[in-house]
């Protein structure tokens, strides 16, 4: 702060003066930052405004909530599960193959069904068909046109409202219970829609389940008839053959050989089909590897190793040998102990399976990547393809080994089979065909019977736990939420008001702003207290009542009076032991209170014992005489124009050592009058008589009439009005005073309201504390 203070060393012994620091240089001395203390101070300053906006916002929100149509929430619970009604796996597979859909579904799938447009249309259709009530009870079924005519809504419109308004939520994560809810301005409608949704779902799921069961039953009926026909044909052919040949029975060995040959041929056909599918899949995966990296599939193939293939071939041969022993020796598995050869085969089969599993595990790392691939190529896709290729090649090797063993065994059986009597072989084939058709027919017959029962017991996937109820209390509008929103809106409006009022205010609104441009004593004079009519004093030497502005005459012990005395002391003692003889009072704008300050300062100096003269030199808007109840028609202008004698010029006041010269009237060229020789002589004469001469001049920020007086005066006091004087006008006035070399010794901030101060030079709350302590001290 010391860099703002500059003094002129005056060799002629005149008063030293404090220089104005230009705004560009002073702006760096204090940064306008919104710190928390300032924010709190601003809020405290505008606390009643903020409270008003908050109350208005909350009240408006509360009344608005009363105008909003209340809404009611109804909910119900339904279990969506098919586990307790599901058929056996065999029947479920048949239904799936027959109809393309299963007999059960996941909860997530059923939720998608509930939220679908098709389902909403079905619920809308059911509601419309019921016609449950009037428009007041069921507004969802009605709508109004532009002319106000009311008519029933279409199914699509009702479905739109149902689809948007119905909510489905799982009660618990592991539970199959779904909560269905709907909000409506009608409590009856809310409950009806919830129940309609649950009933429609149960009906639809029941219809779908029964439809699938019906279609499967019809399919099984057709299959039953076909198999029954085949069974009858095979039985008739067997009887004809037995009648024609006279053969009635087949040897046990022949029967076993026929059955074994048939099984072997069927197994070979199955293996060949599987090999074709696996070979095609292997080719597809190898092509994928080739697209990733050429030569990768060949590297992978070499990594399989021959050991697994050999073990798989050996396993297939031993399993085939075991099958032959069992076929040739019926009932051998019931022997205790088993034949030694059969024991050996069981032991070797177990060992080979374990060996194959062990070698297969070595083909993979812990993250399921094949060891034959370098680490840099172990991408997720390659790892997945390799894993699948290993599985497919192992299956292929096993099937090829199995096929080779079965082919060899088939050739041996063919040779043995040809040694049997021809009639005996055909009879065994016919008997086997009859048994196969009989087993197929009985199996389908059993499935048909089970499906017939299942079709009658299908009730859908849903079961109502809690039906929708008619609510008594509305859920909306939520007045608490509206109240919070109203408070928020009030807070936003209050913040906007404060921003516009405070941050866009270009007036001098805190003492710190003056400190950034000027360091001489800054005196703050608070707003004058309002006085009741009974407390207002009357002039003894003037006319009328003493105005409240003359605070030293009205209440000599008030805070404002103390502030004026502080200004007087600053002027007297900042340069020595006596006040400057000529003091000019000016301001940046009109209405800043310079005449008020001049009058009170004159009273304070006079009470100190100094012979004091106040001269009104604001010839355009004279006001000084009004403060003392004096005549303003004749004054300085009239004296300088020769219309008034010297004895008539000076007027007395209620303070004995204080005299007044009013501005007078009829000044045509005010600046000429203040520069006239006669005025200068008058000033010289007054200096011989009075200790202090105070000149109440026009506002220098807008009128330059007082330039000569400002240059010649010993001291200048600049007055600004709190939250009224424009900062730019004040800064510019200070610059112009500096340019004419005026000796500004003090700034007065007039009409200060400490309750509105947010941040002073001495910190937030300084003036509140100062004035409250002063009042307590009296």
C-alpha positions, 0 to 999 in steps of 0.5 A, spaced: 500 500 500 505 504 501 507 505 493 500 508 493 502 514 497 506 520 494 508 527 497 510 533 494 516 536 497 514 544 497 520 549 499 515 554 500 512 551 506 505 550 503 501 544 505 504 537 502 499 533 498 497 526 497 497 525 489 492 521 486 494 514 483 492 513 476 487 507 475 491 503 471 497 503 476 492 502 482 488 496 479 494 491 480 494 493 488 487 489 489 484 484 485 476 483 485 475 476 487 469 473 490 472 469 496 467 466 501 467 471 506 465 476 501 459 471 498 457 470 505 457 478 506 453 479 500 448 474 502 447 477 509 446 484 506 441 481 501 438 476 506 431 479 506 431 479 499 433 472 498 428 470 504 423 474 500 425 470 493 425 463 497 418 464 500 415 467 493 418 461 490 416 456 495 409 459 495 408 459 488 410 452 487 405 450 493 399 453 489 402 450 482 402 443 485 394 444 488 392 446 480 396 439 478 391 434 477 393 428 482 395 421 480 394 415 483 399 409 483 396 402 483 401 395 483 400 388 483 405 382 483 405 376 479 410 370 479 412 368 472 415 361 472 414 355 468 418 350 472 413 347 476 409 346 470 414 343 465 414 337 462 419 332 462 425 333 458 423 328 452 416 331 451 419 338 452 424 336 446 418 334 442 414 340 443 420 344 441 422 340 435 414 340 433 412 347 434 419 351 434 418 353 441 419 350 448 414 349 454 418 354 458 422 361 458 426 365 462 424 371 466 428 376 462 424 373 455 417 374 459 419 381 461 420 383 454 414 380 452 410 384 457 414 390 455 412 389 447 407 393 443 403 387 441 402 385 448 400 392 450 395 392 444 392 386 447 391 389 453 388 395 450 383 390 446 381 387 453 380 393 456 376 396 450 371 390 450 370 390 457 368 398 457 369 398 465 366 405 466 365 412 465 370 417 462 372 420 469 373 413 472 377 411 466 380 417 462 385 412 458 379 410 454 377 417 452 380 423 448 378 430 446 379 433 439 380 441 438 373 443 439 372 439 445 368 434 443 369 427 447 370 420 443 373 413 445 380 412 443 382 408 438 386 401 440 393 404 438 392 410 442 390 406 448 396 401 447 400 407 447 398 410 454 399 403 457 406 401 454 408 408 456 405 408 463 406 401 465 412 399 469 415 392 470 420 391 476 423 385 479 422 385 486 428 381 488 434 379 483 433 372 485 426 372 485 421 370 479 416 375 482 414 381 478 411 388 480 406 391 475 405 398 476 401 404 473 399 411 474 393 414 473 389 420 475 383 415 476 384 410 482 379 405 479 383 406 472 390 405 475 387 398 479 384 396 473 390 397 468 394 393 473 389 387 473 388 387 466 395 387 464 396 381 469 390 377 467 392 378 459 399 375 460 396 369 464 391 368 458 396 369 453 401 364 456 396 359 457 393 360 450 400 359 447 402 353 452 396 349 450 397 351 443 404 348 443 401 342 447 395 341 442 400 341 436 404 336 439 399 332 441 396 332 433 403 330 431 404 324 436 397 322 433 400 322 426 406 318 428 402 313 432 398 311 427 404 311 422 408 306 427 402 302 428 401 301 421 409 299 420 408 294 426 402 291 423 406 290 416 412 287 420 408 282 424 404 280 418 410 279 414 413 275 419 407 271 420 407 269 412 414 268 412 414 263 418 408 260 415 411 259 408 418 256 411 415 252 417 421 256 422 418 258 428 424 260 432 431 263 431 437 260 435 440 265 440 447 265 436 443 267 430 439 272 433 445 275 437 449 276 430 443 279 427 442 284 432 450 286 433 450 286 425 444 291 425 447 295 431 454 295 427 451 298 421 447 303 424 453 305 428 458 306 422 452 310 419 452 315 425 460 315 425 460 317 418 455 323 418 459 325 424 465 325 421 463 329 415 460 334 420 466 335 424 471 335 418 467 341 415 468 344 421 475 343 422 476 346 415 472 352 417 476 353 423 483 352 419 481 357 414 480 362 420 487 361 422 489 362 415 486 369 415 489 371 421 496 368 420 498 364 414 501 357 416 498 357 423 493 351 421 499 347 419 503 349 425 497 347 429 496 340 426 503 338 427 502 340 435 497 335 436 502 329 436 501 322 434 501 319 441 493 321 442 491 318 435 495 311 437 491 311 444 485 313 441 485 307 436 487 302 441 481 304 445 476 303 440 479 296 438 478 294 446 471 297 446 469 293 440 472 287 443 469 288 449 462 289 445 463 282 441 464 278 448 458 281 451 454 279 444 457 272 443 456 271 451 449 273 453 449 274 461 456 274 461 456 281 465 452 277 471 458 272 472 462 273 478 467 274 478 468 276 470 472 272 465 479 274 466 479 277 459 473 282 460 477 284 466 483 286 462 479 290 457 476 294 463 482 295 466 486 297 459 480 301 457 480 306 463 487 306 463 487 309 456 481 314 457 486 317 463 492 317 458 488 321 453 485 326 458 492 327 461 495 328 454 490 333 452 491 337 458 498 338 456 496 341 449 493 347 453 496 353 458 492 355 464 489 361 459 486 355 454 492 357 449 495 352 445 502 351 446 504 351 439 503 358 438 508 364 440 506 368 445 505 374 441 500 371 437 496 369 443 490 373 441 483 372 444 480 369 437 486 365 436 486 362 442 478 360 442 479 357 435 485 353 437 481 350 443 475 348 438 480 345 433 483 341 439 476 338 441 474 337 434 481 333 432 480 329 438 473 327 436 475 326 429 481 321 431 476 318 436 471 317 430 476 315 425 479 310 430 472 307 432 470 307 424 476 303 423 475 298 428 467 297 426 469 296 419 474 291 421 469 288 425 463 288 420 467 285 415 468 279 420 461 279 422 459 279 414 464 272 413 461 269 419 454 271 417 454 268 410 455 261 414 448 261 417 442 258 414 439 263 409 432 262 412 434 263 419 438 269 418 431 272 414 427 270 420 432 273 425 431 280 421 424 280 421 423 278 428 428 284 430 424 289 425 418 287 429 421 288 436 424 295 433 417 297 431 413 295 437 418 299 441 417 305 437 410 304 437 410 303 445 414 309 446 410 314 442 404 311 445 406 313 452 408 320 449 402 321 446 398 319 453 403 324 457 402 330 452 394 329 452 394 330 460 399 335 459 395 339 454 389 339 459 394 342 465 397 348 461 395 354 465 401 359 463 407 361 466 404 367 470 400 366 477 397 372 481 400 374 488 397 380 489 392 383 485 392 391 483 388 395 489 384 401 488 389 407 491 386 412 496 392 417 497 395 420 490 402 419 489 402 426 485 404 431 485 409 430 490 408 437 494 415 436 497 419 436 491 415 442 488 417 445 494 424 444 493 424 446 486 420 452 488 426 454 493 431 452 488 427 457 483 427 462 488 434 461 490 436 462 482 432 468 482 435 471 488 442 470 485 440 473 479 437 479 482 443 479 487 448 479 480 444 484 477 444 489 483 451 487 486 456 485 480 453 490 475 453 496 480 458 501 477 457 505 483 462 506 489 459 500 493 465 499 498 470 503 501 476 498 498 474 501 491 476 508 494 483 505 497 485 502 490 485 509 487 487 514 493 490 513 500 489 520 504 484 519 510 477 516 507 472 518 512 465 514 512 459 518 514 453 514 515 446 515 513 443 520 517 437 517 522 430 519 521 427 524 526 420 524 528 416 531 528 417 532 535 424 531 535 426 536 530 429 543 532 428 550 530 433 555 528 434 561 532 437 565 527 434 562 521 427 560 519 424 554 519 426 547 522 433 544 522 434 539 517 436 532 518 442 533 514 445 538 519 446 532 524 451 536 529 445 541 530 440 535 531 444 530 535 451 532 537 452 525 539 450 520 533 454 516 529 454 521 523 456 527 528 462 523 530 464 521 523 464 529 521 468 530 527 473 525 525 473 528 518 475 535 522 480 532 525 483 528 519 483 535 516 486 539 522 492 534 524 494 530 518 499 536 516 500 540 523 496 543 528 491 547 525 487 546 519 488 549 512 485 556 511 481 555 505 478 548 504 474 547 497 468 541 497 467 538 491 464 532 488 464 528 482 456 528 480 450 532 483 447 530 489 453 527 492 452 531 498 457 536 498 453 541 501 451 537 507 459 535 508 461 543 507 455 545 512 457 540 518 464 540 517 463 548 518 459 547 524 465 542 527 470 547 526 466 552 529 465 548 535 472 547 535 473 555 536 475 556 529 472 562 526 469 559 520 466 562 514 462 557 509 461 560 502 456 558 497 459 558 490 455 553 486 451 559 482 447 554 478 444 550 483 445 554 490 443 550 496 447 552 502 442 557 505 437 552 505 441 548 510 441 554 515 434 557 514 437 563 511 435 567 505 438 565 498 436 571 494 441 575 496 448 573 496 455 573 493 453 574 486 449 580 488 455 583 492 460 582 486 455 585 481 454 591 486 447 589 488 449 588 495 453 591 500 459 588 504 455 588 511 449 585 508 453 579 505 455 575 511 449 572 515 449 569 522 448 562 524 446 558 530 453 557 531 456 564 534 463 563 530 460 560 524 458 565 518 455 564 511 455 567 505 450 564 500 451 564 493 445 569 491 442 569 484 442 572 477 449 569 475 449 569 468 456 566 467 458 563 473 465 561 471 467 568 470 464 570 477 469 565 480 475 568 476 473 575 477 478 580 481 473 582 486 472 575 488 479 574 489 480 581 493 474 578 497 477 572 499 483 576 501 479 580 505 476 574 508 482 570 510 484 576 514 478 575 518 476 568 518 481 562 521 477 557 516 474 558 509 470 553 506 467 553 499 461 549 497 463 549 489 459 545 484 461 538 482 467 538 478 466 532 475 460 535 471 462 543 472 468 546 471 466 553 474 470 552 480 477 550 477 480 557 479 478 556 486 481 548 486 487 551 484 488 556 489 485 553 495 490 550 500 486 543 501 480 540 497 475 535 499 472 530 494 465 527 496 462 521 494 455 518 495 455 511 497 452 506 492 450 512 488 456 516 485 459 512 479 466 509 479 468 512 473 465 519 474 469 518 481 476 516 477 475 521 472 474 527 477 480 524 481 484 524 474 482 531 473 484 534 479 490 531 479 491 535 472 490 542 475 494 540 481 489 540 486 491 539 493 486 533 495 487 531 502 481 527 503 475 523 500 468 523 504 464 517 502 457 520 504 450 516 506 454 510 508 449 504 510 454 499 514 448 494 513 450 493 505 457 493 506 460 487 503 467 488 503 471 494 506 478 495 506 479 493 513 475 486 512 468 484 512 464 486 518 469 492 520 464 497 520 458 493 523 463 492 529 465 499 529 458 502 529 455 497 534 461 498 539 460 506 538 452 505 540 454 501 546 459 506 548 454 512 549 
